[in-house]
Amino acid sequence: MDQAVRRRRRALFVFFLLAGIALSSWVTRTPAIRDRLDVSTGEMGLVLFGLSLGSMLGILCSGRLVSRFGTRPVVVWGTAVLICGLATIAAGALAASTPLVTAGLFLFGAGVGGGEVGMNIDATDVERLSGVTTMPTLHGCFSLGTVLGAGVGIAATAADVPVQWHLGGVTVVSVVLLSYAVPAIPPGTGRVDAGATREVRDAGAAVWKDRKLLLIGAIVLAMALAEGSANDWLPLIMVDGHGMGEAAGSLVYAGFAAAMTLGRFGGAYFLDRYGRVTVVRASAVSGGLGLLLVIVADSAVIAGIAVLLWGLGASLGFPLALSAAGESGPDETARVSLVAIIGYLAFLVGPPTLGFLGEHIGLRPAMLVVLAFVTCAAFLAPAVDVRGRREAVGEGA
C-alpha cells in the first residue's frame, strides 16, 4: 500500500475515532443533562430536535459540497463545526439553558451529518486505492471512540464530575485530534469539475432511480436506526425502563459500544469467509433478537446481556452497505453519498422521533419501530450482492 494512502487511512481512523468519542461523551451524560435542564422525556425529544435539524442540513448539503469542493474541506469543516457544537452543549449545561443546549446539538448534528458523509466518500476511495477491506475497520474506530468516550463518561458520572467540565475536556481533546489528522487528507477527492461531461452529471442524477441502490439504502436506514436509537436512548431505556441507576445505564451503553467495536474489527474475517449477504443477514437477526429481548424482558440482567446482541447486530450493516453502494455502478461519489445520506438521516433524525413516541407509550415499546426496520433488513440482505454490477451498469449506459 502506498505510503500516502497509509497516512490518509490513519487520518480517517482518527476522524472516525474523534466522532465516536464526541458522540458517546454526549450520550453517556444524557440523563445528567436532562436533569440539569429539568425537562421530561418529551421535552428532551424537543431538545434533540435541534440535533435533527442540524443533521438534516449537514446531510442534505454534504453530497453537493463534496461534488463542488472535494472531501477535504467538507470533512475538516464538518469536524470543526461538530467540536463547536460540543463546546456549546457544555456551555448550555453550565448555564442550565435549554435553548443553548439545543443550539449546540444543532451545530453538533450539522458537523456530524456533513463531515461523516465526506469521510465515508473518502474512505471508499481509500478502499479502492488500497484494495483492502477498510470500511468496517474505519467504522470500528468510530465504535472504539464510543467505547473510550463512554468509559470516561461512566467515570465522570460515578465521580459526580459536572457535565459541563466533562464535555469541555472532550472538546479540547477533539481539537488536538483534528489538528493531527488534517494534513493527511488530500484535496480533490470526489470533486466534479465544472467542465464535467453531461454523461457524468447524468450518472449522478440517475442513482436516485437505481432500484438496487435504493434497496441497499433501505438496509442502511434500518441498521443506522438500530445504532442511532441506542446512542440516543439506551442509557435512558435502562434507567427509566429497567430501573437501573445512571452509572449502570451508562455501563450498559458502554457494553453496546464494545459489542459494536468487536463486530466491526472482526467483520473482515467473517466477510471474507461467508460473504456480504450472509453477514448482513446474520447481523440483522442478531440485532433484532437483542432488541426484542430489551423490549419484552422484565429482567434488567437479561436486557443488559441482550444489548450485546443488539450491538453486534448493528455493527456491520452500515459499513458493508456503504461498500456495496460504491461498487454498485458508475459515479461512486454520488452512490456513496446517496446511501450515506439515507443512513445518517436515520442515525440522527430517527431517534428524536422515537422520543416523541416514547413520551406516549414508553421508550421500550417505542423500540418496536426499530425492530420492524431491522427485521426488514434481514429480508433485503441479497441487495448487497453487487459482484460485477459496476461493469454491467456501465455497459448498459
N, C-alpha and C positions, 0 to 999 in steps of 0.2 A: 504494500500500500504506500502511495506517495506520501512524503513527509508532510506536505502542506495539507493533504487530506486528513492525515492523522491529527494534526493540530486543530483542524476545523472540527473533526469529530469530537476531540476532547472539549473544545469550546462549547459545542452543543450539549455535551454531557453536563457542563457547568450551568448552562442556561436552563436546562430541564430541572436540574437539581435545585437551582435558585427558586424556580416557580413552585416546586413541591414544598420547599421549606416555608415560603411565604404563605402558601395556601393553608398548610396544616397548622401553622402558627396562629392564624386567624380562627380556624375551625376548632382547635382544642380549647380556645378561650371563649367560644360562643356562649356557653352558659354564664360565664362571668360578665361578658359584655351585655347579655340580656338583663342580668340582674343590675348591672351598673346603670343601664338606661331605664330600668324598671318598666319593661314592656312585656306584653303577653306573647304567646306563640304567633297569633295572627298579626300582631303589631311587628313582631320580628320578621314576619314574611314581608311586610311593607318595607322594613329596613333593607332586607335582602333584594327588594325590587330595584334598589339603586345598583346592585351588582348586575341584575338582569339588564337594565338599560345600558349600562356601560359595556357589558359583554356584547349585546346586540350591535352597538355602534362599532366596537372594535372588530367583531367578526365580519359584519357585512361590508366593512371598508377594507379589510385586510387583503383579500384577493386582488382587488383593483389597485391597491397601493403597491403590492408586490409586482404586479404586471408593469407598473409605471416606474418604480424606483428600485426594484430588486429586494431580496430578502434582508440584506444587512440593515438598512435604516429602519425597516419595519420591526425586526427583532430587537434592535437596540433601543429605539424609542418606545416600543411597546413595553419592554422590561423596565425602562426608566419611569414610565407612567405607572406601572404596577408598584414600583417602590414608593413613588409619591403617594399612591393610594394607601399603602400600608402605613406610611407616616401620618396621613390624615386620619386614618382609623384610630391610631394611637392618640392623636390629639383630641379626637372626638370622645374617646374613652376617658381621657384626663378631665375633659370639661363636662362629662356626662351629657353630651349633646347628641341627640338622635339625628338631627339634620347633618351634623358634621360627620358622624359615622356613616350615614347614608351616602354623603358626597365622597367619602373615602372609598366606599365599596364601588361607587360608580367608576372612579379612576382605576381602582384595582381590576374591575371587570373589563374595562376598556383595554388596559395593558395586557391582561391575560388573553383576552379574545383576539387582539391584533397580533401580539408578539408570538403566541404559540402557533397560530396558523402559519406565520412566516417561518418559525422554527421547523415545523413539520415539512414544509416545502423544501427547505434547505436540507433537512435530514434525508428526504427522499433522493435528492441529488447526490448526497454523500454515499448513500446505499448503492446508487447506480455506479458511481465512480470507483468505489472500493470493491464492489462485487461481493460484499459481506453483509449478511442479515444484520441490520443495525437498529431498525425501528423499535423492536421490543426492548432492547437494552437501553436505548435512549429514554423510552417511557419508563423503564425500570429505574433510571436515575431520577425521574420525577417522583416515582413512588418511594425511592430511597430518601429523597428530600422530605417527603411527607412523614416518613418514619423518624428522621432526625428532628424535624420540626415538632412532631407530636411528642417525642421524648422530652425535649426542652419544655414544651407546653405543659406536660404532665408534672415535671419537676417544679415549674413555676407555679402551677396550681396548688401542688402539695405544700409548697413553701409560702403560699399566700403572697407571691410577688404581684404587685398591681399590674393589671393587664397592659396599661399604657407604657410602663417601663419595659415589659417583656417585648411588646411589639416594636418599641423604639430601638431596642438592641438588635432585633431581627432586621430592621431597616438598615442599620449600619453594616451588618454582615452582608446584606444583599448588595449594597453599593460596592463593597470590596470584590465580591464575586463578579459583578457586572464589569468592573474595570479590568479584571483579569481576562475575561472571555472575549471582549470586544475585538481586539486586534486580529484574531484568527479567522474571523468571518469575512470572506471575500465579497467585493461588490459585484453586482450584476446578475446574480443567480435569480432565475425566474422572471427577469425583466423582458418585456416585449417591446422591441424598438418601435418608434413611431412609424418607421417605414416598413413594418412587417407586412408580409403578403396577406392578401384577403383570405387565402386558404387557412393561414394560421389563426386569424381572428375568427373565422367561421368555425374552426375546430373548437375554439374556446367556448363559443356560444352553443355548440351542439351538445356539449356534455350534459346540459340540463334535459336533453331528450333521450339520453342513453339509459335504457331500462335496466341493464345490468349494473351500471354505476349507481343508479338510484337505489337498487336493492342492497348494494354494498353500503350506501349511505344509511339505509334503514337499520342495518346491523350496527353501524357506528352509533346511530341515535340511541338504540336500546342499551348498548354496553356503556356508552358515555353517561347515560342517565343512571345506570346502576352504580357507576363510580361517583358521579356528582351528587347523587342523593345521599350517599354515605358521607361524603366530605362535608356536606352542609348540615345533615340532620342526625347522623349516627350517635354522637355524644348525647344529644337531647332525647333520642329514642331510648337509649339505655337509661338515662336519668329519669325521664318522665314516664316512659313506657314500661320499664322493667325495674324501677325503684332503686337504681344504683346511685352512689354518690358521684360528685363531679369528677374526682380523680379517677374512680373506677370507670366511669363513662369514657373519659379520655384514654384510659389504658386499653379499652376495647377498640376504640378507634385506631390506636397505635397497632393493635393486632391486625386490624383490617389493612392498614397501610403496609405492614410487614408481609402479609399474605400477597398483596399486590406486587410488592417488590420481588418476593420469591418467584411468583409466577412469571414475571417479566424477564428476570435474569435467567431463569431456567427455560424460558419459552423456546429459544433457538433449538435446544436439543429435541424437544417434542415436535417442533415444526419440521425439522429435518427428518425425523423418524416416521411421523404419521401424516404429515401434510396439513395444509392450511384448513381445509374443510373440516377434518376431524377435530383439530384443535379448537377451532371456533365453536363447533357444536358442543364439545365437551365443556368448554368454558361457559357457554350459556346454561347448560344443565347444572353445572356446579353452582353458578351464581343464582339460578332460580331456586335450587334446593336450599341454599343458605338463606335467601330472602324469605322463603316460605316458613322456615323454622323461626326466624326472627319475628315474623308476624304472628304466628299461631302459638309458639311455645310460651308457657307461663313461667318457666324456669329461667332465671337470669343466667345461670350457668350454661344451659343448653343454647340460649340465644347468643351468649358470648362466643361459644365454640362455633356456632353456625356462621358467625360473622367471618370466620376464617375461610369457609367455603364461598361466601359472598365475595370476599376479596380475591381469592384465587380465580373465581369465575369471571370477575370483572377485569382481570389483569391484561388479557391478550387480545380481546375482541377489537378494541380501538386501534392499537398499532398495526395489527395484522391486516385489518380492513384498509387502513391508510396505504400500506404497501401494495395491496391488491388494486386499489384505486389508481396508483401511479403506473401500474403495469397493464391497466385495462384498455389502453388506447393511446393515440397521439395527444400532444399537448398535456404533458404530465402536470405542469403548474396548475392549469385550470381544473384538472381532475382531482388532484390532491386538495386544492383549495375548496372545491365544492363539498367534498366529503368531510374535510376538517371543519368547515362552516357548520354543517349539519351536526357534527359531533360536539362542537363547543357550544352551540346553541342548546343542545340537550344537557350538556355538562353544567352549564352556568345558568341557564334560564329555567330549565325544568324544576330544579329543587325548590326555588321560591314558590312556584305554583303548588308544589306538594305541601308547602307550609300553610297556604290558604285552605287547602283541602283538610290538612291535619287539624286546623282550628275547629272544624265542624265534626270530624269523625275520629280524630286522634291520629298521631303520627304513624303508629303501627298499621292500622287499616289503610292509611294513605299509601303505604308501600306496595299495596296490591297493584297499583297502576304500574309501578316499576317492574313487578313480577310479570305482568301481562306482556310488557315490551320485551323482556328478556326471553320469555317463552317463545315469542315470535322469532327472535334472533336464531334460536336453535333450528327452526324450520327453514330459515333463509340462508343458512351456512353455505350451501353449494354456490352461492353467488360469488364467493371469494376465489373460486377456481377460475383463473383468467389466463391459464397457460396458452401462449400463442395468440392471445386475442389482440395484442397491440399490432402485430403484423397483419392479422386478418382485417381489423378495422381500417388500418392504413391502406390496404389493397382495395377495400370496399369504397374508400373515398375516391 
